[in-house]
Amino acid sequence: MAPPPVPYRPSSVGERVFDVRSGRWAAFMGWQHGLAFLRPLGGGIEWDTEARWITNTEQ
């Protein structure tokens, strides 16, 4: 699996994004130390991923 050729940079909290690495849609929660923090769309525990794995379309 490879990251998307052009990673997406979400700009607003709650924005819907796709984490290619985990294969899940999520709500963007913010940035910290170069990592994006994401939360399942239906609520739940946040996870983090490197910015290069985020896109706004399913891969």
Backbone as a ProteinNet text record, in pm:
[ID]
protein_1_A
[PRIMARY]
MAPPPVPYRPSSVGERVFDVRSGRWAAFMGWQHGLAFLRPLGGGIEWDTEARWITNTEQ
[TERTIARY]
85.1	0	89.6	47.8	124.8	35.1	94.6	13.7	-35.7	-140.5	-190.7	-83.2	-83.5	19.3	14.7	-103.5	-118.4	-200.3	-133.4	-207.1	-298.9	-408.7	-505.5	-477.8	-483.4	-458.8	-589.9	-661.3	-785	-757.5	-853	-831.2	-931.4	-1040.9	-1139.1	-1173.8	-1189.8	-1225.1	-1361.4	-1371.8	-1495.4	-1502.4	-1406.7	-1405.1	-1390.3	-1464.1	-1461.7	-1340.1	-1258.1	-1138.9	-1128.9	-1045.1	-1022.5	-878.1	-859.1	-725.7	-691	-604.7	-569	-506.9	-423	-352.8	-450.1	-552	-646.5	-767.6	-789.9	-905.1	-1036.4	-1030.8	-1151.6	-1176.1	-1306.3	-1346.5	-1343.8	-1315.2	-1303.4	-1333	-1350.6	-1361	-1223.8	-1174	-1046.2	-1062.8	-972.6	-983.1	-873.4	-762.2	-656.4	-519	-420	-279.8	-201.2	-105.6	-12.7	116.1	226.3	359.6	364.1	295.6	298.5	203.5	127.7	31.3	-109.8	-194.2	-335.6	-409.7	-496.4	-578.6	-718.2	-765	-890.1	-981.9	-1112	-1212	-1312.3	-1358.2	-1459.9	-1580.7	-1642.6	-1754.2	-1870.8	-1892.4	-2002	-1962.5	-1842.3	-1791.2	-1702.7	-1625.7	-1537	-1398.3	-1305.2	-1168.4	-1088.6	-1020.8	-935.9	-814.7	-761.9	-633.5	-554.8	-426.5	-344.2	-283.3	-248.3	-183.4	-94.5	3	87.8	6.9	36.2	-37.7	-37.7	66.7	77.1	-27.3	-96.3	-195.8	-338.2	-358.2	-494	-531.6	-656.1	-711	-858.3	-921.2	-1063.6	-1148.3	-1085.3	-1156.3	-1109.8	-1196.5	-1158.6	-1065	-962.2	-862	-896.8
-117.8	0	124.1	220.5	345.2	462.7	567.8	686.6	751.1	832.5	899.1	988.4	1003.8	1086.5	1232.1	1280.6	1418.3	1412.7	1412.7	1408.7	1530	1509.4	1615.8	1678.1	1809.6	1880.3	1939.6	1869	1924.4	2051.6	2142.3	2270.6	2300.6	2224.6	2255.2	2130.4	2149	2040.2	1985.3	1854.6	1788.8	1754.3	1802.7	1774.3	1623.7	1571.4	1428.8	1397.8	1301.5	1261.6	1108.8	1058.1	914.1	884.7	792.2	748.5	624.8	641.8	532.7	416.3	446.1	341.9	249.3	305.4	222.3	180.5	249.5	219	268.3	374	423.4	570.9	605.5	745.3	797.5	925.3	982.6	1131.3	1186.1	1330.8	1381.5	1481.1	1541.8	1622.3	1599.9	1666.5	1770	1759.3	1858.3	1801.1	1889.5	1854.1	1864.6	1775.9	1787.2	1714.3	1785.5	1730.1	1661	1719	1664.2	1548.9	1509.5	1400.9	1457.2	1391.8	1428	1338	1397	1320.8	1308.1	1183.4	1150.7	1077.8	1091.9	1024.8	956.4	834.9	769.1	860	852.9	941.8	926.4	808.5	786.8	812.3	865.2	885.7	769.1	789.7	684.1	736.8	646.6	679.3	733.6	844.4	904.4	816.6	831.5	772.4	877.9	853	948.3	879.9	961.5	911.9	1022.8	983.8	1081.4	1151.8	1277.8	1359.5	1297.3	1225.7	1169.7	1063	1010.3	904.9	957	1087.2	1144.5	1189.4	1159.5	1204.6	1239.8	1296.6	1325.7	1239	1135.9	1038.2	898.6	800.9	665.1	608.9	542.1	486.1	345.9
0	0	0	-76.4	-86	-47.7	6	36.4	-92.4	-82.9	-203.9	-264.3	-396.8	-461.6	-416.4	-384.5	-335.3	-206.1	-89.7	36.6	51.2	120.3	144.7	281.4	289.4	416.1	467.2	555.2	608.7	687.9	687.3	753.3	864.1	869.5	973.8	1055.2	1183.8	1273.8	1232.8	1228.9	1189.7	1042.6	965.2	821	798.6	703	670.8	583.6	628.2	553.5	551.8	463.3	452.8	489.5	583.5	624.8	542.4	444.1	352.5	429.5	525.6	600.6	673.9	737.7	813.3	730.1	616.7	533.1	590.8	674.8	741.3	712.5	701.9	699.2	841.3	857.4	991.3	988.6	1107.5	1124.9	1169.2	1100.5	1135.5	1264.8	1361.5	1490.7	1514.4	1443.2	1460.1	1430.7	1439.3	1414.5	1544.2	1562.1	1673.8	1636.6	1642.4	1613.3	1477.3	1378	1242.9	1219.5	1321	1306.6	1300.3	1223.3	1217.5	1315.5	1395.2	1488.2	1428.2	1422.2	1356.6	1453.8	1432.5	1516.1	1424.7	1461.7	1379.6	1359.4	1242.3	1210.3	1307.1	1359	1453.1	1597.9	1619.8	1754.6	1795.5	1897.5	1945.6	1974.4	1985.3	2025	1907.3	1930	1826.6	1798.7	1679.6	1644.7	1569	1553.2	1479	1357.7	1260.5	1139.5	1083	1007	940.2	831.4	810.3	713.3	573.7	537.9	402.6	372.6	474.8	454.8	441.7	449.6	448.2	307.6	271.8	145.4	167.1	68.2	82	-10.5	-68.2	-149.4	-109.8	-119.7	-84.5	-190.4	-147.7	-238.8	-279.7
[MASK]
+++++++++++++++++++++++++++++++++++++++++++++++++++++++++++

